[in-house]
Amino acid sequence: MQKAKRLLIIALFGSILFVTKVFLNPPWDNLLIVVQAVLLALAAFFIRSTGATYVGVVGGTLTALARPALGPLTFLFTFLFGVFVDLFFVVFKVAPSAEGVNRDRAILAMACSTALIAFFSYYTSSLLLAWLPIDSMWASLMIFLGTGSGITAGYAASYLWNRYLKNVSSIS
């Protein structure tokens, strides 16, 4: 039963990630990065050590199949986003407990992971694909928006977990 719950959460969150990325063209699909970040954080809460990475793999695979021209980059960034979330949750020791999740640590972990993926995707979009201009103002804007999205997502995920989801049985 535990494995079935884990697979259900990975499939559900990965599918929602796919839906948020498919309806807008790159780089505008990153406007919904808050939704993606909340889902990855909740996956890390439910499944623990590699939850966000698994959701990133599923969401990235589905999105890559829907956008074959950009498939490798789409998969790579969605996968890396999940890895960054899991990595920063370990670095900042964000772990759900019976009392809930430390909101400040969750916000910090999500701000770092979202800023980092925003930075990488901006430079890939500007250097490799030449969609965006290469200048410090755009880079600063991407990092600012990525950090703000991460702060919002960290707060939302920790609020949802502490208020509604902490009593749901753990799947680890």
Backbone as numpy.savetxt, mean C-alpha at the origin, in Angstrom:
# Nx Ny Nz CAx CAy CAz Cx Cy Cz
-9.02 -23.77 8.38 -9.84 -22.57 8.38 -8.98 -21.31 8.38
-7.89 -21.32 9.11 -7.02 -20.15 9.15 -6.48 -19.83 7.77
-6.07 -20.85 7.02 -5.52 -20.64 5.68 -6.60 -20.09 4.75
-7.81 -20.54 4.90 -8.91 -20.04 4.07 -9.18 -18.57 4.35
-9.16 -18.18 5.61 -9.36 -16.77 5.96 -8.24 -15.91 5.40
-7.03 -16.39 5.52 -5.87 -15.66 5.00 -5.99 -15.46 3.49
-6.33 -16.52 2.77 -6.48 -16.42 1.33 -7.64 -15.51 0.93
-8.71 -15.55 1.71 -9.85 -14.68 1.44 -9.47 -13.20 1.58
-8.75 -12.86 2.63 -8.34 -11.48 2.84 -7.36 -11.04 1.75
-6.42 -11.89 1.40 -5.46 -11.56 0.35 -6.19 -11.35 -0.98
-7.09 -12.24 -1.32 -7.82 -12.12 -2.58 -8.73 -10.89 -2.60
-9.44 -10.65 -1.51 -10.34 -9.50 -1.44 -9.58 -8.18 -1.51
-8.56 -8.02 -0.69 -7.81 -6.77 -0.69 -7.03 -6.59 -2.00
-6.48 -7.68 -2.53 -5.79 -7.59 -3.83 -6.72 -7.20 -4.96
-7.94 -7.70 -4.92 -8.93 -7.34 -5.94 -9.35 -5.88 -5.82
-9.51 -5.39 -4.61 -9.87 -3.99 -4.43 -8.71 -3.10 -4.88
-7.48 -3.51 -4.59 -6.31 -2.79 -5.08 -6.33 -2.70 -6.61
-6.64 -3.80 -7.25 -6.74 -3.86 -8.71 -7.79 -2.87 -9.22
-8.94 -2.85 -8.61 -10.03 -1.97 -9.05 -9.62 -0.50 -8.91
-8.92 -0.15 -7.83 -8.51 1.24 -7.66 -7.46 1.68 -8.66
-6.69 0.74 -9.20 -5.65 1.09 -10.15 -6.11 1.05 -11.60
-7.13 0.29 -11.91 -7.50 0.05 -13.30 -8.36 1.15 -13.91
-9.11 1.89 -13.11 -10.06 2.85 -13.67 -9.44 4.19 -14.05
-8.24 4.47 -13.61 -7.54 5.69 -14.00 -6.23 5.31 -14.68
-5.82 6.10 -15.64 -4.56 5.84 -16.34 -3.38 6.36 -15.51
-2.23 5.69 -15.65 -1.05 6.17 -14.95 -0.64 7.55 -15.48
-0.10 8.42 -14.73 0.21 8.35 -13.31 -0.95 8.79 -12.42
-2.12 9.05 -13.02 -3.27 9.56 -12.26 -3.89 8.50 -11.36
-3.62 7.25 -11.63 -4.15 6.19 -10.76 -3.57 6.27 -9.35
-2.44 6.96 -9.23 -1.82 7.10 -7.91 -2.57 8.08 -7.01
-3.58 8.75 -7.55 -4.42 9.61 -6.71 -5.18 8.78 -5.67
-5.41 7.52 -5.97 -6.12 6.64 -5.04 -5.15 5.84 -4.17
-3.94 6.34 -4.02 -2.95 5.62 -3.24 -3.35 5.50 -1.77
-4.19 6.40 -1.29 -4.66 6.31 0.10 -5.47 5.04 0.30
-6.34 4.73 -0.63 -7.15 3.51 -0.54 -6.23 2.29 -0.56
-5.27 2.30 -1.47 -4.33 1.18 -1.56 -3.53 1.04 -0.28
-3.08 2.16 0.27 -2.27 2.12 1.49 -3.07 1.61 2.68
-4.31 2.02 2.79 -5.16 1.52 3.89 -5.32 0.01 3.77
-5.58 -0.48 2.57 -5.74 -1.92 2.38 -4.46 -2.68 2.70
-3.32 -2.15 2.29 -2.05 -2.82 2.60 -1.77 -2.81 4.10
-2.08 -1.71 4.77 -1.88 -1.66 6.22 -2.79 -2.65 6.94
-4.05 -2.70 6.53 -4.97 -3.66 7.15 -4.54 -5.10 6.89
-4.02 -5.35 5.70 -3.51 -6.70 5.40 -2.33 -7.03 6.31
-1.47 -6.04 6.56 -0.35 -6.27 7.47 -0.84 -6.50 8.90
-1.94 -5.87 9.29 -2.50 -6.11 10.61 -3.10 -7.50 10.72
-3.87 -7.90 9.71 -4.54 -9.20 9.75 -3.56 -10.36 9.61
-2.68 -10.29 8.64 -1.85 -11.44 8.29 -0.45 -11.35 8.90
-0.11 -10.22 9.42 1.15 -9.94 10.09 2.30 -9.79 9.12
3.34 -10.60 9.23 4.65 -10.30 8.65 4.67 -10.07 7.13
3.91 -10.79 6.36 3.97 -10.63 4.90 2.61 -10.35 4.28
1.68 -9.88 5.04 0.33 -9.66 4.52 0.26 -8.63 3.41
0.93 -7.50 3.59 0.90 -6.46 2.57 1.61 -6.90 1.30
2.67 -7.67 1.45 3.40 -8.17 0.28 2.52 -9.11 -0.54
1.82 -10.02 0.12 0.92 -10.92 -0.59 -0.18 -10.16 -1.32
-0.77 -9.18 -0.65 -1.82 -8.38 -1.28 -1.23 -7.60 -2.47
-0.01 -7.10 -2.32 0.65 -6.41 -3.43 0.90 -7.32 -4.61
1.26 -8.56 -4.35 1.47 -9.52 -5.44 0.16 -9.79 -6.19
-0.92 -10.02 -5.45 -2.21 -10.29 -6.08 -2.71 -9.07 -6.84
-2.70 -7.91 -6.21 -3.15 -6.69 -6.87 -2.28 -6.33 -8.06
-0.97 -6.49 -7.93 -0.06 -6.21 -9.03 -0.23 -7.16 -10.20
-0.45 -8.43 -9.91 -0.67 -9.40 -10.97 -1.95 -9.12 -11.74
-3.03 -8.86 -11.01 -4.30 -8.55 -11.69 -4.19 -7.27 -12.52
-3.54 -6.26 -11.98 -3.39 -5.00 -12.72 -2.48 -5.18 -13.92
-1.43 -5.95 -13.78 -0.52 -6.21 -14.90 -1.24 -6.95 -16.03
-2.14 -7.85 -15.68 -2.91 -8.55 -16.70 -3.89 -7.62 -17.42
-4.41 -6.63 -16.70 -5.35 -5.68 -17.30 -4.63 -4.62 -18.13
-3.38 -4.34 -17.82 -2.56 -3.35 -18.54 -1.27 -4.00 -19.00
-1.33 -4.81 -20.04 -0.12 -5.55 -20.44 1.04 -4.66 -20.89
0.76 -3.50 -21.45 1.84 -2.63 -21.90 2.68 -2.13 -20.72
2.04 -1.87 -19.62 2.74 -1.39 -18.43 2.80 -2.45 -17.34
2.52 -3.68 -17.71 2.43 -4.76 -16.74 3.62 -4.92 -15.83
4.84 -4.99 -16.37 5.98 -5.18 -15.47 6.16 -4.05 -14.45
6.01 -2.81 -14.90 6.15 -1.68 -13.96 5.02 -1.65 -12.95
3.81 -1.91 -13.41 2.66 -1.92 -12.51 2.83 -2.99 -11.44
3.22 -4.18 -11.87 3.45 -5.25 -10.90 4.56 -4.88 -9.93
5.67 -4.37 -10.47 6.81 -4.03 -9.63 6.45 -3.02 -8.56
5.75 -1.95 -8.94 5.43 -0.91 -7.95 4.39 -1.38 -6.93
3.44 -2.16 -7.35 2.44 -2.66 -6.40 3.08 -3.65 -5.43
3.93 -4.51 -5.96 4.66 -5.46 -5.13 5.59 -4.71 -4.15
6.35 -3.74 -4.66 7.27 -2.98 -3.81 6.53 -2.20 -2.72
5.36 -1.68 -3.05 4.57 -0.97 -2.06 4.22 -1.90 -0.90
3.80 -3.12 -1.21 3.51 -4.10 -0.17 4.74 -4.45 0.64
5.87 -4.61 -0.02 7.13 -4.92 0.67 7.52 -3.77 1.60
7.40 -2.53 1.10 7.73 -1.37 1.93 6.84 -1.28 3.17
5.55 -1.55 3.00 4.64 -1.51 4.14 5.07 -2.56 5.17
5.29 -3.79 4.73 5.72 -4.83 5.67 7.06 -4.49 6.31
7.98 -3.97 5.53 9.30 -3.62 6.05 9.22 -2.52 7.10
8.49 -1.46 6.82 8.38 -0.36 7.78 7.54 -0.74 9.00
6.63 -1.68 8.86 5.91 -2.17 10.03 6.86 -2.91 10.96
7.82 -3.62 10.40 8.82 -4.31 11.23 9.77 -3.29 11.84
10.25 -2.34 11.03 11.21 -1.34 11.52 10.62 -0.53 12.66
9.37 -0.09 12.52 8.74 0.74 13.56 7.94 -0.07 14.57
8.04 -1.38 14.49 7.40 -2.29 15.45 5.89 -2.04 15.57
5.24 -2.00 14.41 3.79 -1.84 14.38 3.19 -3.24 14.40
2.50 -3.55 15.47 1.90 -4.87 15.60 0.58 -4.75 16.35
-0.44 -5.41 15.84 -1.72 -5.38 16.55 -1.64 -6.20 17.84
-2.34 -5.72 18.85 -2.41 -6.44 20.11 -3.85 -6.40 20.59
-4.09 -6.95 21.77 -5.44 -6.94 22.32 -5.93 -5.52 22.61
-5.01 -4.61 22.87 -5.37 -3.22 23.13 -5.54 -2.41 21.85
-5.04 -2.94 20.73 -5.12 -2.22 19.46 -3.74 -2.01 18.87
-3.65 -1.01 18.01 -2.41 -0.71 17.31 -1.95 0.68 17.74
-0.65 0.85 17.88 -0.10 2.16 18.18 -0.29 3.06 16.95
-1.17 4.04 17.07 -1.52 4.90 15.94 -0.32 5.67 15.40
0.51 6.21 16.27 1.65 7.01 15.82 2.65 6.18 15.03
2.91 4.98 15.48 3.83 4.10 14.74 3.25 3.69 13.38
1.96 3.42 13.36 1.32 3.06 12.09 1.37 4.24 11.11
1.13 5.43 11.60 1.20 6.62 10.75 2.61 6.81 10.21
3.60 6.67 11.07 4.99 6.83 10.65 5.39 5.78 9.62
5.02 4.54 9.85 5.35 3.47 8.91 4.68 3.68 7.55
3.43 4.07 7.56 2.72 4.29 6.29 3.24 5.54 5.58
3.59 6.59 6.33 4.13 7.80 5.70 5.45 7.49 5.00
6.31 6.72 5.64 7.60 6.37 5.03 7.42 5.49 3.79
6.59 4.47 3.91 6.42 3.56 2.77 5.74 4.25 1.59
4.76 5.09 1.86 4.06 5.78 0.79 4.94 6.84 0.14
5.71 7.57 0.93 6.63 8.56 0.37 7.69 7.88 -0.50
8.19 6.74 -0.06 9.21 6.03 -0.82 8.67 5.51 -2.15
7.48 4.94 -2.14 6.92 4.43 -3.40 6.54 5.58 -4.31
6.09 6.71 -3.75 5.79 7.88 -4.58 7.06 8.40 -5.24
8.14 8.45 -4.50 9.41 8.90 -5.05 9.88 7.98 -6.18
9.86 6.67 -5.96 10.29 5.73 -6.99 9.41 5.79 -8.23
8.11 5.86 -8.03 7.22 5.88 -9.20 7.34 7.20 -9.96
7.58 8.31 -9.25 7.79 9.59 -9.94 9.03 9.52 -10.82
10.13 9.06 -10.26 11.36 9.02 -11.05 11.27 8.02 -12.20
10.56 6.95 -12.02 10.37 6.04 -13.14 9.50 6.68 -14.21
8.44 7.37 -13.80 7.55 8.04 -14.75 8.24 9.19 -15.47
9.17 9.84 -14.81 9.83 10.98 -15.44 11.07 10.57 -16.22
11.88 9.66 -15.71 13.11 9.27 -16.39 12.90 8.23 -17.48
12.22 7.14 -17.13 12.05 6.06 -18.09 10.95 6.32 -19.11
9.82 6.83 -18.65 8.67 6.97 -19.52 8.44 8.40 -20.02
9.10 9.37 -19.43 9.01 10.78 -19.82 7.57 11.30 -19.80
6.78 10.86 -18.82 5.41 11.35 -18.68 5.38 12.66 -17.91
6.27 12.80 -16.95 6.30 13.98 -16.10 7.64 14.69 -16.28
7.64 16.00 -16.08 8.92 16.72 -16.18 9.84 16.36 -15.02
11.13 16.45 -15.28 12.12 16.16 -14.25 12.56 17.49 -13.64
12.09 17.80 -12.47 12.58 18.96 -11.74 12.29 18.79 -10.25
12.93 19.62 -9.47 12.84 19.46 -8.02 11.45 19.81 -7.48
10.72 20.69 -8.17 9.38 21.04 -7.70 8.45 19.82 -7.80
8.50 19.12 -8.92 7.66 17.92 -9.08 8.07 16.84 -8.10
9.36 16.64 -7.92 9.83 15.63 -6.97 9.37 15.97 -5.55
9.49 17.24 -5.18 9.04 17.67 -3.85 7.54 17.47 -3.69
6.79 17.79 -4.74 5.34 17.62 -4.70 4.97 16.15 -4.53
5.64 15.25 -5.25 5.35 13.83 -5.13 5.66 13.30 -3.74
6.78 13.73 -3.19 7.14 13.28 -1.85 6.17 13.85 -0.82
5.78 15.12 -0.97 4.82 15.74 -0.06 3.47 15.02 -0.13
2.98 14.79 -1.35 1.69 14.11 -1.50 1.76 12.66 -1.04
2.88 12.00 -1.32 3.04 10.63 -0.85 3.05 10.54 0.66
3.77 11.46 1.30 3.82 11.47 2.76 2.45 11.79 3.35
1.77 12.77 2.77 0.43 13.12 3.25 -0.55 11.97 3.10
-0.45 11.28 1.97 -1.32 10.11 1.76 -1.01 9.01 2.77
0.27 8.83 3.06 0.65 7.82 4.05 0.18 8.16 5.45
0.27 9.43 5.81 -0.22 9.86 7.12 -1.72 9.60 7.22
-2.44 9.97 6.17 -3.89 9.75 6.15 -4.21 8.26 6.22
-3.50 7.46 5.43 -3.75 6.02 5.42 -3.38 5.37 6.75
-2.27 5.77 7.34 -1.88 5.22 8.64 -2.90 5.53 9.71
-3.40 6.76 9.70 -4.43 7.13 10.67 -5.72 6.34 10.44
-6.14 6.26 9.16 -7.39 5.56 8.84 -7.30 4.08 9.18
-6.18 3.45 8.82 -6.03 2.01 9.10 -5.99 1.74 10.60
-5.25 2.56 11.35 -5.19 2.33 12.79 -6.53 2.64 13.46
-7.24 3.64 12.97 -8.57 3.93 13.50 -9.52 2.77 13.24
-9.54 2.29 11.99 -10.42 1.16 11.66 -10.07 -0.07 12.50
-8.79 -0.33 12.65 -8.37 -1.50 13.43 -8.76 -1.35 14.90
-8.42 -0.22 15.49 -8.67 -0.02 16.91 -10.16 0.08 17.23
-10.92 0.65 16.35 -12.35 0.88 16.61 -13.22 -0.33 16.25
-12.93 -0.98 15.11 -13.85 -2.00 14.60 -13.23 -3.39 14.41
-11.95 -3.49 14.17 -11.40 -4.77 13.72 -10.53 -5.51 14.72
-10.14 -4.88 15.82 -9.21 -5.55 16.75 -9.81 -6.77 17.40
-11.11 -6.86 17.48 -11.76 -8.01 18.09 -11.97 -9.17 17.13
-11.69 -8.93 15.85 -11.77 -10.00 14.87 -10.60 -10.94 15.15
-10.87 -12.21 15.12 -9.81 -13.17 15.45 -8.64 -13.03 14.51
-7.45 -13.16 15.08 -6.21 -13.01 14.33 -6.03 -14.17 13.36
-5.36 -13.89 12.26 -5.17 -14.89 11.22 -3.72 -15.32 11.13
-2.88 -14.91 12.01 -1.47 -15.24 11.88 -1.15 -16.69 12.13
